[in-house]
Amino acid sequence: MFYLASSLTRLYRFMPATERILHIHNMVSPQKAHSTIAFIGGGNMAEAIIGGLVSSGHPSSSISFSDLAQERRDYMKTKYPSIKSSADNLDVVADAEVVILAVKPQVLHNVISGIAPALLAKKPLVISIVAGIAAASINRWIGGGESAIVRCMPNTPALVGEGAAGLYATPAVNEAQMGLAEKIVNAISKQTIWVDSESQIDTVTAISGSGPAYFFLIMEAMENAGVEAGLSKEDAKALTIQTCLGAAKIAQNSDEELATLRRKVTSPKGTTEAAINAMEDGKIRNVMASAVQAAQKRSHELAEIFGEQ
Ligand SMILES: NC(=O)c1ccc[n+]([C@@H]2O[C@H](COP(=O)([O-])OP(=O)(O)OC[C@H]3O[C@@H](n4cnc5c(N)ncnc54)[C@H](OP(=O)(O)O)[C@@H]3O)[C@@H](O)[C@H]2O)c1
């Protein structure tokens, strides 16, 4: 089984996007067009995934969620009236083919202990978007052998439909379940990658998980520099944000390396070159490398802390 999961990961890595979508479609659709999906925790991330699923055509009647907070359930009910909701986690897990764990890390052990009998009886695919909790801990808390678990690390741009996510499948996950997990995550992610080893989820966390904050910091510094150089705060902010978006769009629409794109907009002895030289003198590459290493290390440490609960 491990071979199947890891060979699919490798296959996907080299498969063009169109073939990959067809492959997933062929794996998922023959049995049933839409799986029943239950979310444990109806917070921000669950809402983003539910929104993405519904707008991609997944029927609301096949989606359910549980959340302890009445206010949250009422809010979701006004947004998605056909979605079943409950205060009882067991209620939604009972009929689910896919269970998505979307609560905070500190409550996950308790949550799983409460639904473990239903998970063991029904054996759904379990997708955890919970940061920092290893699949081995989830498996141990469920008990009873090897459960099919996919760990997913999404990021906050998922809330505006521009997410990036990394996925890891345990050996018990079969091909159809991998396809299903990817289809669900693609509802909030425009770039979804599979990693071969779970430790690489820490790296995904350090790049795309924590990454939005790196760009906010860079934009904040650029806005401040613009103000110091004489622009109004409003103008400096507007120019900074649009420049960041424009650069990202050029990079996304081009097949060229990022370094090539940078060189192309850097004329010899021009203004951009002067700026880039100043950034290189300030060791910006070392700063970014240290930032990514620090996040990766912290992600690993948090997994150890939460996993010991
Ligand atoms: N937001 C992100 O960008 C992001 C990125 C990557 C990973 N994640 C992970 O995604 C998970 C969810 O994040 P989020 O931002 O959606 O959090 P959130 O908005 O706090 O959602 C979690 C929801 O679960 C509810 N809840 C708490 N205990 C529960 C229980 N025992 N049974 C059922 N529901 C319960 C919470 O209610 P109360 O508020 O009343 O406690 C809350 O409504 C987290 O583990 C986080 O690490 C988030």
The ligand as a Tripos MOL2 file, in Angstrom:
@<TRIPOS>MOLECULE
LIG
   48    52     1     0     0
SMALL
NO_CHARGES

@<TRIPOS>ATOM
      1 N1         -6.1190   29.5760    9.5040 N.am      1 LIG1
      2 C1         -5.0760   29.1590    8.7740 C.2       1 LIG1
      3 O1         -4.5530   29.8240    7.9090 O.2       1 LIG1
      4 C2         -4.5050   27.7950    8.9550 C.ar      1 LIG1
      5 C3         -3.4320   27.4010    8.1620 C.ar      1 LIG1
      6 C4         -2.9480   26.1070    8.3310 C.ar      1 LIG1
      7 C5         -3.5150   25.2660    9.2550 C.ar      1 LIG1
      8 N2         -4.5400   25.7100   10.0170 N.ar      1 LIG1
      9 C6         -5.1070   24.8060   11.0200 C.3       1 LIG1
     10 O2         -6.4790   24.6460   10.7680 O.3       1 LIG1
     11 C7         -7.1170   24.3820   12.0100 C.3       1 LIG1
     12 C8         -8.3460   25.2440   12.0990 C.3       1 LIG1
     13 O3         -7.9440   26.6110   12.0050 O.3       1 LIG1
     14 P1         -9.0320   27.7610   11.9510 P.3       1 LIG1
     15 O4         -8.3070   29.0020   11.6320 O.co2     1 LIG1
     16 O5        -10.1810   27.3490   11.1020 O.co2     1 LIG1
     17 O6         -9.4780   27.7690   13.5000 O.3       1 LIG1
     18 P2        -10.8230   28.2770   14.1450 P.3       1 LIG1
     19 O7        -11.4320   29.3510   13.3140 O.co2     1 LIG1
     20 O8        -10.5510   28.5270   15.5900 O.co2     1 LIG1
     21 O9        -11.7880   26.9960   14.0030 O.3       1 LIG1
     22 C9        -11.8300   25.9120   14.8800 C.3       1 LIG1
     23 C10       -13.2890   25.7230   15.2750 C.3       1 LIG1
     24 O10       -13.4270   24.4980   15.9950 O.3       1 LIG1
     25 C11       -14.2760   24.7350   17.1090 C.3       1 LIG1
     26 N3        -14.0520   23.7580   18.1540 N.ar      1 LIG1
     27 C12       -13.2770   23.8300   19.2910 C.ar      1 LIG1
     28 N4        -13.3470   22.7140   20.0110 N.ar      1 LIG1
     29 C13       -14.1860   21.8740   19.3390 C.ar      1 LIG1
     30 C14       -14.6500   20.5720   19.5810 C.ar      1 LIG1
     31 N5        -14.2850   19.8950   20.6770 N.pl3     1 LIG1
     32 N6        -15.5060   20.0050   18.6990 N.ar      1 LIG1
     33 C15       -15.8980   20.6950   17.5900 C.ar      1 LIG1
     34 N7        -15.4700   21.9480   17.3020 N.ar      1 LIG1
     35 C16       -14.6370   22.5330   18.1720 C.ar      1 LIG1
     36 C17       -13.8970   26.1220   17.5330 C.3       1 LIG1
     37 O11       -14.8590   26.6840   18.3970 O.3       1 LIG1
     38 P3        -14.3490   27.7640   19.4950 P.3       1 LIG1
     39 O12       -13.8250   28.9290   18.7320 O.co2     1 LIG1
     40 O13       -15.6070   28.0320   20.2610 O.co2     1 LIG1
     41 O14       -13.2640   27.0830   20.3130 O.co2     1 LIG1
     42 C18       -13.8060   26.8350   16.1780 C.3       1 LIG1
     43 O15       -15.0650   27.2740   15.7200 O.3       1 LIG1
     44 C19        -6.1060   24.6740   13.1260 C.3       1 LIG1
     45 O16        -5.6400   23.4720   13.6700 O.3       1 LIG1
     46 C20        -4.9700   25.3560   12.4200 C.3       1 LIG1
     47 O17        -3.7330   24.9640   12.9710 O.3       1 LIG1
     48 C21        -5.0720   26.9400    9.8900 C.ar      1 LIG1
@<TRIPOS>BOND
     1     1     2 1
     2     2     3 2
     3     2     4 1
     4     4     5 ar
     5     4    48 ar
     6     5     6 ar
     7     6     7 ar
     8     7     8 ar
     9     8     9 1
    10     8    48 ar
    11     9    10 1
    12     9    46 1
    13    10    11 1
    14    11    12 1
    15    11    44 1
    16    12    13 1
    17    13    14 1
    18    14    15 2
    19    14    16 1
    20    14    17 1
    21    17    18 1
    22    18    19 2
    23    18    20 1
    24    18    21 1
    25    21    22 1
    26    22    23 1
    27    23    24 1
    28    23    42 1
    29    24    25 1
    30    25    26 1
    31    25    36 1
    32    26    27 ar
    33    26    35 ar
    34    27    28 ar
    35    28    29 ar
    36    29    30 ar
    37    29    35 ar
    38    30    31 1
    39    30    32 ar
    40    32    33 ar
    41    33    34 ar
    42    34    35 ar
    43    36    37 1
    44    36    42 1
    45    37    38 1
    46    38    39 2
    47    38    40 1
    48    38    41 1
    49    42    43 1
    50    44    45 1
    51    44    46 1
    52    46    47 1
@<TRIPOS>SUBSTRUCTURE
     1 LIG1         1 GROUP 0 **** ****
